[in-house]
């Protein structure tokens, strides 16, 4: 059993924190990064490979649209690719946080970058 520690004003940061709480948050962080990778990669692939055809008046007159026809669609694909790359590059830091729960400098860095 853990001994009860009395917290006085100003000494809250010196109280012992259970080791399991940081590890649990780090695991959730890793899972959310993996979900983010699949979501952004899926959106970029779906938008980049999609081609739409719209019939206009008759079936003989049709319009074709791809993602690079509009700047906003192109920006959507580029931004999703950048975010996916960011998630991939920050996965090792997330794994380090699971193994070493005392790594506070990189945790603050990830919070700022996120």
C-alpha atoms as one frame of an Amber mdcrd trajectory, in Angstrom:
protein
   0.000   0.000   0.000   1.072   3.514  -0.672   1.470   5.866   2.277  -0.821
   8.845   2.385   1.035  12.074   1.755  -0.287  15.350   3.084  -0.127  18.126
   0.528   0.489  21.606   1.759   0.084  24.659  -0.389   2.920  24.954  -2.867
   4.148  21.375  -2.455   1.771  19.672  -4.888   4.502  19.160  -7.494   6.642
  17.210  -4.977   3.957  14.587  -4.289   4.683  11.146  -5.744   2.720  10.312
  -8.887   1.789   6.698  -9.570   3.901   5.333 -12.438   0.946   3.659 -14.153
  -0.877   6.915 -14.866   1.840   8.319 -17.128   2.204   5.006 -18.936  -1.534
   4.838 -19.596  -1.586   8.338 -21.059   1.425   7.492 -23.217  -0.288   4.377
 -24.570  -3.406   6.402 -25.403  -1.169   8.976 -27.123   0.423   6.236 -29.246
  -2.952   4.768 -30.193  -4.292   8.201 -31.173  -1.207   8.810 -33.327  -1.760
   5.482 -35.104  -5.419   6.371 -35.689  -4.317   9.772 -37.004  -1.878   8.136
 -39.406  -4.535   5.854 -40.846  -7.073   8.668 -41.120  -4.827  11.208 -42.807
  -3.218   8.650 -45.097  -6.628   7.278 -46.059  -7.987  10.750 -46.794  -4.945
  11.702 -48.897  -5.068   8.449 -50.878  -8.838   8.632 -51.396  -8.678  12.232
 -52.585  -5.556  11.753 -54.709  -6.842   8.727 -56.611 -10.466   9.808 -56.945
 -11.935  10.826 -60.292 -15.515  12.031 -60.568 -17.672  12.151 -63.680 -20.829
  14.270 -63.712 -23.393  13.871 -66.486 -24.654  17.234 -67.703 -28.050  17.378
 -69.500 -27.478  14.111 -71.323 -25.260  11.139 -70.865 -23.139  12.231 -73.835
 -22.053  15.540 -72.255 -20.068  14.809 -69.099 -17.648  16.678 -66.882 -14.658
  14.994 -65.327 -13.024  16.278 -62.128  -9.830  15.229 -60.363  -8.191  16.456
 -57.167  -5.723  18.718 -58.985  -8.438  20.686 -60.794  -8.965  22.941 -57.758
  -6.351  24.480 -55.494  -8.314  23.668 -52.361  -8.373  19.945 -53.219  -4.647
  20.005 -53.948  -4.039  21.756 -50.614  -6.182  19.132 -48.841  -4.027  16.292
 -50.206  -0.753  18.084 -49.408  -1.779  18.987 -45.844  -2.978  15.440 -45.130
   0.345  14.069 -46.391   2.286  16.514 -44.176   0.228  15.640 -41.080   0.662
  11.919 -41.789   4.444  12.392 -42.043   4.428  14.344 -38.754   2.583  11.515
 -37.009   5.033   8.962 -38.405   8.010  11.025 -37.208   6.589  11.440 -33.682
   5.785   7.738 -33.130   9.309   6.999 -31.767   8.908   9.740 -29.143   5.582
   8.239 -28.142   7.219   4.840 -27.727   9.986   6.397 -25.607   7.314   7.891
 -23.349   5.812   4.448 -22.811   9.184   2.930 -21.875  10.462   5.867 -19.823
   7.711   7.707 -18.013  10.142  10.313 -16.667  10.990  11.794 -20.101   9.397
  15.188 -19.531  11.354  17.322 -22.003  10.203  15.429 -25.066   6.668  15.224
 -23.686   6.570  19.032 -23.462   7.981  19.241 -26.990   5.214  16.992 -28.331
   2.551  19.016 -26.525   3.882  22.225 -28.074   4.147  20.732 -31.571   0.709
  19.122 -31.383
